[in-house]
Amino acid sequence: MSGNPDDERLEELREQKLEELREQQQGDEAAEAQQEAQQRAEAQQEAVLKQHLTDGARQRLNAVEMSKPEFAKKVKQQVASLAQSGRVQGRIDEEQMRDLLKELQPDQKSFDIRRR
């Protein structure tokens, strides 16, 4: 005598749901690991910036970050990579940061407004 078809179907659905839950849990763990790795990389980048930027340069970069977060992120990555490759001698001061910001800034169209 075989089992009830409804019981078999119910057991099949349970197995399918368990498998879905396992896959979801694995996906969550992978996302969590990726987020932790990103946080570690950001912390390492911040440490490099603190080591290679003067207070004035850091303040200027923070001011840029308030108005243009994506641009500031690019600048931070650039400074960190320059520092890690050994191309930064000493510390970057505010004047050097200003030059770097100008250099990395995309070409801006300036408008010449004349009053009549």
C-alpha positions in Angstrom: 0.0 0.0 0.0 1.5 3.3 -1.1 1.3 6.7 0.8 -1.4 9.2 0.2 -0.6 11.4 -2.9 -1.4 14.5 -0.9 1.2 13.5 1.7 3.8 12.9 -1.0 3.1 16.3 -2.5 3.3 18.0 0.9 6.6 16.3 1.6 7.9 17.4 -1.8 6.9 21.0 -1.1 8.6 20.9 2.3 11.8 19.7 0.7 11.6 22.4 -2.0 11.0 25.1 0.7 14.0 23.8 2.8 16.2 24.0 -0.3 15.1 27.6 -1.0 15.8 28.6 2.6 19.3 27.0 2.4 20.1 28.9 -0.9 18.8 32.1 0.6 21.0 31.6 3.7 24.1 31.0 1.6 23.3 34.2 -0.4 22.9 36.2 2.8 26.3 34.9 4.1 28.0 35.8 0.8 26.6 39.3 0.9 27.6 39.7 4.5 31.2 38.5 3.8 31.3 41.0 0.8 30.1 43.8 3.0 32.7 43.0 5.7 35.5 43.0 3.1 34.3 46.3 1.8 34.3 47.8 5.3 37.8 46.5 5.9 39.0 48.0 2.7 37.4 51.4 3.6 39.0 51.3 7.0 42.4 50.5 5.5 41.9 53.4 3.0 41.0 55.8 5.8 44.1 54.7 7.8 46.3 55.4 4.7 44.7 58.8 4.2 45.2 59.7 7.9 48.8 58.8 7.6 49.5 60.7 4.4 47.2 63.8 4.6 47.7 66.8 6.8 44.7 68.1 8.8 44.2 70.9 6.3 44.2 68.5 3.4 41.8 66.1 5.2 39.4 69.0 6.0 39.4 70.1 2.4 38.7 66.6 1.2 35.9 66.3 3.8 34.4 69.6 2.5 34.4 68.2 -1.1 32.9 65.0 0.2 29.9 67.0 1.5 29.0 68.4 -1.8 30.4 65.8 -4.2 30.6 62.4 -2.5 31.3 60.4 -5.7 34.1 62.7 -6.7 35.6 62.6 -3.2 35.5 58.8 -3.3 37.5 58.9 -6.5 40.0 61.3 -5.0 40.4 59.1 -1.8 41.0 56.1 -4.0 43.6 58.0 -6.0 45.4 59.3 -3.0 45.4 55.8 -1.3 46.8 54.2 -4.4 49.5 56.8 -4.8 50.4 56.4 -1.1 50.5 52.6 -1.3 52.6 52.6 -4.5 55.1 54.8 -2.7 54.6 57.9 -4.9 53.7 60.1 -2.0 56.7 61.6 -0.3 55.9 62.8 3.2 52.4 64.1 3.7 50.0 65.8 1.3 49.2 69.3 2.5 46.3 71.5 1.7 47.9 73.2 -1.2 48.9 69.9 -2.8 45.3 68.6 -2.1 43.9 71.7 -3.9 46.1 70.9 -6.9 45.1 67.3 -6.9 41.5 68.2 -6.8 41.9 70.5 -9.7 43.8 67.9 -11.6 41.2 65.1 -11.0 38.2 67.3 -11.5 36.3 66.7 -14.7 36.4 69.6 -17.1 33.8 72.0 -16.0 32.1 74.2 -18.4 32.4 77.8 -17.2 29.8 80.3 -18.0 30.8 83.8 -18.7 27.9 85.9 -17.5 28.0 89.6 -18.6 25.6 92.1 -17.2 24.4 94.8 -19.6 
